Amino acid sequence: MTHVLEDDEPTGSGRYQSAKAVWFGNAGFGNEMPPLAESVGFLIRVVQLQSFQLFYRRFEGSGLSTGALITLGAIHANPGIRHGVLADALMIKRPNFTKVINGLERDGLIGREAPRGDKRTTALFATKKGARKLESMKRSILANHEEMMAPLSAAERDALLDYLRRLADHLQALLDGDTVSDRPRLRALVSAK
């Protein structure tokens, strides 16, 4: 059983376990729950956090967060996409997304246009500066991706991506009440050339 360290208990008590040991265990849920090391959601979260940490370490001077980079890439791949459509596809809350968009626009990486006849929405596009920024980071981003995926063979990488896409589609169907969603899928946004 994992021992939880009390606030006043010294860490040298011999009963303290490392964070890694805790997440491999069942985290106090008892035998009814699988260990966290077998929890898809938890492992995806661990991999996500680790990949973000690696990104920030490697791209500290880029001026872009992971969210800003993904947003800029999606806008570049989908010129003219509406703000709300992209926020929904990337599953970013609108107030948070507005901050990302405002930052990208302030840095001159994206621009906004009001589509003809509809002043209520804005179409987003990458500026020449934004396209150059993506191009300048492309090789480093691909190298970072390759290093992260190094333990997997090409077939394992393809299988992992297929499994994750299938899980994402399944979970979205559950969230949508098992109906076909009219929400744009992330895959459509990021796979466009």
GROMACS elastic network, one bead per residue, 0.5 to 0.9 nm:
[ bonds ]
;  ai    aj funct       b0    kb
    1    25     6  0.81150   500
    1    26     6  0.83565   500
    1    27     6  0.84796   500
    1    28     6  0.73214   500
    1    30     6  0.86099   500
    2    15     6  0.87705   500
    2    16     6  0.84559   500
    2    17     6  0.73283   500
    2    21     6  0.84339   500
    2    22     6  0.66287   500
    2    25     6  0.72922   500
    2    26     6  0.81265   500
    2    27     6  0.68297   500
    2    28     6  0.67654   500
    3    15     6  0.64698   500
    3    16     6  0.64800   500
    3    17     6  0.71786   500
    3    22     6  0.88750   500
    3    28     6  0.88737   500
    4    15     6  0.86350   500
    4    16     6  0.74084   500
    4    17     6  0.84220   500
    5     8     6  0.82424   500
    5     9     6  0.63057   500
    5    10     6  0.81818   500
    5    11     6  0.75931   500
    5    15     6  0.80243   500
    5    16     6  0.64081   500
    5    17     6  0.87008   500
    6     9     6  0.51173   500
    6    10     6  0.83309   500
    7    10     6  0.82915   500
    9    12     6  0.85224   500
    9    13     6  0.73199   500
   10    13     6  0.57400   500
   10    16     6  0.88446   500
   11    14     6  0.73753   500
   11    15     6  0.79669   500
   11    16     6  0.61200   500
   12    15     6  0.77994   500
   12    16     6  0.73357   500
   13    16     6  0.66519   500
   14    17     6  0.83322   500
   17    20     6  0.80766   500
   17    21     6  0.60704   500
   17    22     6  0.66537   500
   18    21     6  0.52318   500
   18    22     6  0.64377   500
   18    23     6  0.89478   500
   19    22     6  0.50544   500
   19    23     6  0.63626   500
   19    24     6  0.87060   500
   20    23     6  0.53537   500
   20    24     6  0.62836   500
   20    25     6  0.87227   500
   21    24     6  0.52515   500
   21    25     6  0.63129   500
   22    25     6  0.51945   500
   22    26     6  0.74920   500
   22    27     6  0.60532   500
   22    36     6  0.85814   500
   23    26     6  0.71325   500
   23    27     6  0.64615   500
   23    35     6  0.77071   500
   23    36     6  0.55999   500
   23    37     6  0.64169   500
   23    42     6  0.87406   500
   24    27     6  0.79598   500
   24    35     6  0.62337   500
   24    36     6  0.56942   500
   24    38     6  0.82618   500
   25    28     6  0.80344   500
   25    34     6  0.86965   500
   25    35     6  0.51841   500
   25    36     6  0.62620   500
   25    37     6  0.70946   500
   26    29     6  0.57666   500
   26    30     6  0.64428   500
   26    31     6  0.75298   500
   26    33     6  0.68589   500
   26    34     6  0.63619   500
   26    36     6  0.56353   500
   26    37     6  0.80763   500
   27    30     6  0.77862   500
   27    35     6  0.72212   500
   27    36     6  0.70087   500
   28    31     6  0.88644   500
   29    32     6  0.68857   500
   29    33     6  0.58321   500
   29    34     6  0.83735   500
   29    35     6  0.84482   500
   30    33     6  0.61523   500
   30    34     6  0.84570   500
   30    35     6  0.88987   500
   31    34     6  0.69625   500
   31    35     6  0.83898   500
   33    36     6  0.83943   500
   34    37     6  0.79380   500
   34    38     6  0.61733   500
   34    39     6  0.69438   500
   35    38     6  0.54862   500
   35    39     6  0.68195   500
   36    40     6  0.82585   500
   36    41     6  0.88516   500
   36    42     6  0.63670   500
   36    43     6  0.75106   500
   37    40     6  0.81180   500
   37    42     6  0.75489   500
   37    43     6  0.66308   500
   38    41     6  0.89999   500
   38    42     6  0.81713   500
   38    43     6  0.75346   500
   39    42     6  0.53139   500
   39    43     6  0.61182   500
   39    44     6  0.85073   500
   40    43     6  0.52580   500
   40    44     6  0.60226   500
   40    45     6  0.85159   500
   41    44     6  0.51946   500
   41    45     6  0.61846   500
   41    46     6  0.87394   500
   42    45     6  0.50204   500
   42    46     6  0.62434   500
   42    47     6  0.87069   500
   43    47     6  0.61581   500
   43    48     6  0.84191   500
   44    47     6  0.51635   500
   44    48     6  0.59941   500
   44    49     6  0.86069   500
   45    49     6  0.61350   500
   45    50     6  0.85215   500
   46    49     6  0.52496   500
   46    50     6  0.61101   500
   46    51     6  0.85163   500
   47    50     6  0.50980   500
   47    51     6  0.59694   500
   47    52     6  0.85032   500
   48    51     6  0.51610   500
   48    52     6  0.61580   500
   48    53     6  0.86403   500
   49    52     6  0.50754   500
   49    53     6  0.61757   500
   49    54     6  0.86348   500
   50    53     6  0.50536   500
   50    54     6  0.62067   500
   50    55     6  0.85581   500
   51    54     6  0.50610   500
   51    55     6  0.60732   500
   51    56     6  0.86617   500
   51   148     6  0.77382   500
   52    56     6  0.61496   500
   52    57     6  0.85106   500
   52    65     6  0.89955   500
   52    66     6  0.70645   500
   53    56     6  0.52313   500
   53    57     6  0.61610   500
   53    58     6  0.86382   500
   54    57     6  0.50789   500
   54    58     6  0.61315   500
   54    59     6  0.84278   500
   54   144     6  0.84260   500
   54   148     6  0.89268   500
   55    58     6  0.52094   500
   55    59     6  0.57560   500
   55    60     6  0.77595   500
   55    65     6  0.85186   500
   55    66     6  0.73254   500
   55   141     6  0.86771   500
   55   144     6  0.78292   500
   56    59     6  0.52425   500
   56    60     6  0.51209   500
   56    61     6  0.87677   500
   56    65     6  0.74744   500
   56    66     6  0.79826   500
   57    60     6  0.56211   500
   58    61     6  0.82548   500
   58    62     6  0.89762   500
   58   140     6  0.87108   500
   58   144     6  0.81445   500
   59    62     6  0.53061   500
   59    63     6  0.79564   500
   59    64     6  0.78601   500
   59    65     6  0.85675   500
   59   137     6  0.88975   500
   59   140     6  0.86652   500
   59   141     6  0.88440   500
   60    63     6  0.69694   500
   60    64     6  0.80400   500
   60    65     6  0.86257   500
   61    64     6  0.81449   500
   62    65     6  0.83008   500
   62   133     6  0.88780   500
   62   137     6  0.83093   500
   64    67     6  0.78719   500
   64    68     6  0.56343   500
   64    69     6  0.58750   500
   64   104     6  0.87246   500
   65    68     6  0.51011   500
   65    69     6  0.61202   500
   65    70     6  0.85714   500
   66    69     6  0.51083   500
   66    70     6  0.61129   500
   66    71     6  0.84772   500
   67    70     6  0.52145   500
   67    71     6  0.60320   500
   67    72     6  0.85162   500
   67    97     6  0.88941   500
   67   100     6  0.75041   500
   68    71     6  0.50286   500
   68    72     6  0.59803   500
   68    73     6  0.84624   500
   68   100     6  0.59448   500
   68   101     6  0.78647   500
   68   103     6  0.82949   500
   68   104     6  0.71364   500
   69    72     6  0.51275   500
   69    73     6  0.60770   500
   69    74     6  0.85434   500
   69   134     6  0.80662   500
   70    73     6  0.50942   500
   70    74     6  0.60854   500
   70    75     6  0.85822   500
   70    90     6  0.86447   500
   70   190     6  0.87178   500
   71    74     6  0.51121   500
   71    75     6  0.61251   500
   71    76     6  0.85164   500
   71    86     6  0.81207   500
   71    87     6  0.88195   500
   71    90     6  0.79398   500
   71    97     6  0.89143   500
   71   100     6  0.79273   500
   71   101     6  0.80145   500
   71   104     6  0.88791   500
   72    75     6  0.51563   500
   72    76     6  0.60715   500
   72    77     6  0.85835   500
   72   101     6  0.86938   500
   72   104     6  0.75546   500
   72   109     6  0.75719   500
   72   110     6  0.73580   500
   72   125     6  0.87053   500
   72   126     6  0.69187   500
   72   130     6  0.72799   500
   72   131     6  0.85984   500
   72   134     6  0.79017   500
   73    76     6  0.50772   500
   73    77     6  0.61414   500
   73    78     6  0.85312   500
   73   126     6  0.84333   500
   73   130     6  0.89074   500
   73   131     6  0.85730   500
   73   134     6  0.71004   500
   73   190     6  0.76951   500
   74    77     6  0.50913   500
   74    78     6  0.60156   500
   74    79     6  0.84628   500
   74    81     6  0.89427   500
   74    86     6  0.79656   500
   74    90     6  0.89436   500
   74   189     6  0.59900   500
   74   190     6  0.58998   500
   74   192     6  0.85206   500
   75    79     6  0.56156   500
   75    80     6  0.76620   500
   75    81     6  0.67540   500
   75    86     6  0.80626   500
   75   110     6  0.80301   500
   75   124     6  0.64408   500
   75   125     6  0.57144   500
   75   126     6  0.60957   500
   75   189     6  0.85185   500
   76    79     6  0.56960   500
   76   110     6  0.85805   500
   76   124     6  0.87554   500
   76   125     6  0.62714   500
   76   126     6  0.50604   500
   76   127     6  0.84103   500
   76   130     6  0.79887   500
   76   131     6  0.69301   500
   76   134     6  0.87463   500
   76   193     6  0.88948   500
   77   125     6  0.89722   500
   77   126     6  0.87337   500
   77   189     6  0.70726   500
   77   190     6  0.70462   500
   77   191     6  0.81364   500
   77   192     6  0.57085   500
   77   193     6  0.56745   500
   78    81     6  0.57902   500
   78   124     6  0.84675   500
   78   125     6  0.76141   500
   78   189     6  0.67875   500
   78   190     6  0.86264   500
   78   192     6  0.71420   500
   78   193     6  0.82536   500
   79   123     6  0.77647   500
   79   124     6  0.62872   500
   79   126     6  0.69592   500
   80   112     6  0.84239   500
   80   113     6  0.80398   500
   80   115     6  0.85721   500
   80   122     6  0.82679   500
   80   125     6  0.55463   500
   81    84     6  0.86328   500
   81    85     6  0.69570   500
   81    86     6  0.66964   500
   81   122     6  0.81877   500
   81   123     6  0.52467   500
   81   124     6  0.54740   500
   81   125     6  0.73629   500
   82    85     6  0.53475   500
   82    86     6  0.62915   500
   82    87     6  0.86681   500
   82   121     6  0.67673   500
   82   122     6  0.56828   500
   82   124     6  0.60907   500
   83    86     6  0.53915   500
   83    87     6  0.61974   500
   83    88     6  0.87251   500
   83    94     6  0.87525   500
   83    97     6  0.85072   500
   83    98     6  0.82889   500
   83   101     6  0.83937   500
   83   121     6  0.74114   500
   83   122     6  0.62865   500
   83   123     6  0.65761   500
   83   124     6  0.66895   500
   84    87     6  0.50311   500
   84    88     6  0.61279   500
   84    89     6  0.85349   500
   84    94     6  0.72949   500
   84    97     6  0.89638   500
   84   121     6  0.83152   500
   84   122     6  0.88372   500
   85    88     6  0.52455   500
   85    89     6  0.61596   500
   85    90     6  0.86547   500
   85   183     6  0.78393   500
   85   184     6  0.72662   500
   86    89     6  0.50002   500
   86    90     6  0.60415   500
   86    91     6  0.82306   500
   86    92     6  0.85957   500
   86   184     6  0.82229   500
   86   186     6  0.88773   500
   86   189     6  0.83804   500
   87    90     6  0.52727   500
   87    91     6  0.58243   500
   87    92     6  0.52199   500
   87    93     6  0.67712   500
   87    94     6  0.62521   500
   87    97     6  0.62408   500
   87    98     6  0.86898   500
   88    92     6  0.64346   500
   88    93     6  0.77402   500
   88    94     6  0.81428   500
   88   183     6  0.70468   500
   88   184     6  0.75450   500
   88   185     6  0.89187   500
   89    92     6  0.79259   500
   89   183     6  0.67524   500
   89   184     6  0.54485   500
   89   185     6  0.57759   500
   89   186     6  0.52934   500
   89   187     6  0.89580   500
   89   189     6  0.77147   500
   90    93     6  0.89982   500
   90   185     6  0.84203   500
   90   186     6  0.62487   500
   90   189     6  0.88235   500
   91    94     6  0.89164   500
   91   186     6  0.87386   500
   92    95     6  0.84470   500
   92    96     6  0.66810   500
   92    97     6  0.58200   500
   93    96     6  0.54355   500
   93    97     6  0.59742   500
   93    98     6  0.85825   500
   94    98     6  0.59650   500
   94    99     6  0.86806   500
   95    98     6  0.51578   500
   95    99     6  0.66107   500
   96    99     6  0.52699   500
   96   100     6  0.66185   500
   96   101     6  0.88700   500
   97   100     6  0.50532   500
   97   101     6  0.61594   500
   97   102     6  0.84947   500
   98   101     6  0.50286   500
   98   102     6  0.59486   500
   98   103     6  0.84684   500
   99   102     6  0.50983   500
   99   103     6  0.61272   500
   99   104     6  0.86546   500
  100   103     6  0.51545   500
  100   104     6  0.62301   500
  100   105     6  0.85950   500
  101   104     6  0.51407   500
  101   105     6  0.60794   500
  101   106     6  0.84746   500
  101   110     6  0.78980   500
  101   124     6  0.89964   500
  102   105     6  0.50774   500
  102   106     6  0.59488   500
  102   107     6  0.85425   500
  103   106     6  0.50117   500
  103   107     6  0.61614   500
  103   108     6  0.86247   500
  103   109     6  0.87479   500
  104   107     6  0.51866   500
  104   108     6  0.63519   500
  104   109     6  0.52572   500
  104   110     6  0.57600   500
  104   111     6  0.83615   500
  104   130     6  0.84770   500
  105   109     6  0.57250   500
  105   111     6  0.58184   500
  105   112     6  0.80194   500
  106   109     6  0.76595   500
  106   110     6  0.83197   500
  107   110     6  0.79374   500
  107   130     6  0.88397   500
  108   111     6  0.72713   500
  108   126     6  0.88246   500
  108   127     6  0.69686   500
  108   128     6  0.88584   500
  108   129     6  0.66617   500
  108   130     6  0.70519   500
  109   125     6  0.87944   500
  109   126     6  0.59861   500
  109   127     6  0.53907   500
  109   128     6  0.74935   500
  109   129     6  0.55022   500
  109   131     6  0.75533   500
  109   132     6  0.89328   500
  109   133     6  0.77885   500
  110   124     6  0.68772   500
  110   125     6  0.55677   500
  110   128     6  0.84804   500
  110   129     6  0.81130   500
  110   130     6  0.61351   500
  110   131     6  0.89097   500
  111   123     6  0.83402   500
  111   124     6  0.58656   500
  111   125     6  0.54353   500
  111   126     6  0.62436   500
  111   127     6  0.62369   500
  112   122     6  0.59023   500
  112   123     6  0.55227   500
  112   125     6  0.64173   500
  112   126     6  0.88833   500
  113   116     6  0.89965   500
  113   121     6  0.85521   500
  113   122     6  0.53790   500
  113   123     6  0.50939   500
  113   124     6  0.65467   500
  113   125     6  0.81123   500
  114   117     6  0.82068   500
  114   118     6  0.66050   500
  114   119     6  0.55522   500
  114   120     6  0.76519   500
  114   121     6  0.61843   500
  114   123     6  0.60069   500
  114   124     6  0.89355   500
  115   118     6  0.55434   500
  115   119     6  0.68386   500
  115   120     6  0.88294   500
  115   121     6  0.71601   500
  115   122     6  0.65049   500
  115   123     6  0.64339   500
  116   119     6  0.75258   500
  118   121     6  0.63086   500
  118   122     6  0.83834   500
  119   122     6  0.73702   500
  126   129     6  0.77761   500
  126   130     6  0.53565   500
  126   131     6  0.61851   500
  127   131     6  0.62205   500
  127   132     6  0.85491   500
  128   131     6  0.50791   500
  128   132     6  0.61296   500
  128   133     6  0.85455   500
  129   132     6  0.50823   500
  129   133     6  0.61243   500
  129   134     6  0.87281   500
  130   134     6  0.62957   500
  130   135     6  0.85939   500
  131   134     6  0.51973   500
  131   135     6  0.61652   500
  131   136     6  0.86036   500
  132   136     6  0.59824   500
  132   137     6  0.85800   500
  133   136     6  0.51436   500
  133   137     6  0.62985   500
  133   138     6  0.85531   500
  134   137     6  0.52225   500
  134   138     6  0.59089   500
  135   138     6  0.50852   500
  135   139     6  0.78224   500
  136   139     6  0.72210   500
  136   140     6  0.81913   500
  137   140     6  0.54379   500
  137   141     6  0.59954   500
  137   142     6  0.85995   500
  138   141     6  0.51375   500
  138   142     6  0.61185   500
  138   143     6  0.85548   500
  139   142     6  0.52005   500
  139   143     6  0.61338   500
  139   144     6  0.85836   500
  140   143     6  0.50227   500
  140   144     6  0.60551   500
  140   145     6  0.85495   500
  141   144     6  0.50377   500
  141   145     6  0.61581   500
  141   146     6  0.86074   500
  142   145     6  0.50010   500
  142   146     6  0.61135   500
  142   147     6  0.85996   500
  143   146     6  0.50483   500
  143   147     6  0.61742   500
  143   148     6  0.86065   500
  144   147     6  0.51795   500
  144   148     6  0.62051   500
  144   149     6  0.86726   500
  145   148     6  0.51110   500
  145   149     6  0.61764   500
  145   150     6  0.84741   500
  146   149     6  0.51593   500
  146   150     6  0.58619   500
  147   150     6  0.50283   500
  147   151     6  0.83837   500
  148   151     6  0.77522   500
  149   152     6  0.57331   500
  149   153     6  0.82859   500
  149   157     6  0.72447   500
  150   153     6  0.74859   500
  152   155     6  0.78566   500
  152   156     6  0.54932   500
  152   157     6  0.58828   500
  153   156     6  0.50373   500
  153   157     6  0.61374   500
  153   158     6  0.86371   500
  154   157     6  0.50991   500
  154   158     6  0.62757   500
  154   159     6  0.86091   500
  155   158     6  0.51520   500
  155   159     6  0.61176   500
  155   160     6  0.85696   500
  156   160     6  0.59682   500
  156   161     6  0.85427   500
  157   160     6  0.51052   500
  157   161     6  0.62080   500
  157   162     6  0.85062   500
  158   161     6  0.52707   500
  158   162     6  0.61006   500
  158   163     6  0.86083   500
  159   163     6  0.60540   500
  159   164     6  0.85561   500
  160   163     6  0.51020   500
  160   164     6  0.61369   500
  160   165     6  0.85725   500
  161   164     6  0.51105   500
  161   165     6  0.60796   500
  161   166     6  0.85189   500
  162   165     6  0.51740   500
  162   166     6  0.61218   500
  162   167     6  0.85632   500
  163   166     6  0.51336   500
  163   167     6  0.61042   500
  163   168     6  0.85414   500
  164   167     6  0.50442   500
  164   168     6  0.60302   500
  164   169     6  0.85714   500
  165   168     6  0.50023   500
  165   169     6  0.61218   500
  165   170     6  0.84985   500
  165   187     6  0.81501   500
  166   169     6  0.51409   500
  166   170     6  0.60616   500
  166   171     6  0.85176   500
  167   170     6  0.50113   500
  167   171     6  0.59530   500
  167   172     6  0.83865   500
  168   171     6  0.51890   500
  168   172     6  0.60284   500
  168   173     6  0.85360   500
  169   172     6  0.51299   500
  169   173     6  0.61725   500
  169   174     6  0.87273   500
  169   185     6  0.85426   500
  170   173     6  0.50712   500
  170   174     6  0.63446   500
  170   175     6  0.87084   500
  170   178     6  0.85591   500
  171   174     6  0.50054   500
  171   175     6  0.61968   500
  171   176     6  0.85553   500
  172   176     6  0.60124   500
  172   177     6  0.85691   500
  172   178     6  0.81352   500
  172   180     6  0.89972   500
  172   181     6  0.79872   500
  173   177     6  0.62201   500
  173   179     6  0.59759   500
  173   180     6  0.66910   500
  173   181     6  0.72552   500
  174   177     6  0.51869   500
  174   178     6  0.50323   500
  174   179     6  0.79852   500
  175   178     6  0.71654   500
  175   179     6  0.88585   500
  176   179     6  0.57015   500
  176   180     6  0.73338   500
  176   181     6  0.64323   500
  177   180     6  0.86792   500
  178   181     6  0.86818   500
  180   183     6  0.88056   500
  181   184     6  0.79513   500
  181   185     6  0.88620   500
  182   185     6  0.86456   500
  184   187     6  0.84583   500
  184   188     6  0.70677   500
  184   189     6  0.77947   500
  185   188     6  0.55120   500
  185   189     6  0.69212   500
  186   189     6  0.51544   500
  186   190     6  0.62628   500
  186   191     6  0.84260   500
  187   190     6  0.53732   500
  187   191     6  0.57768   500
  187   192     6  0.84022   500
  188   191     6  0.55423   500
  188   192     6  0.63311   500
  189   192     6  0.58085   500
  190   193     6  0.81262   500
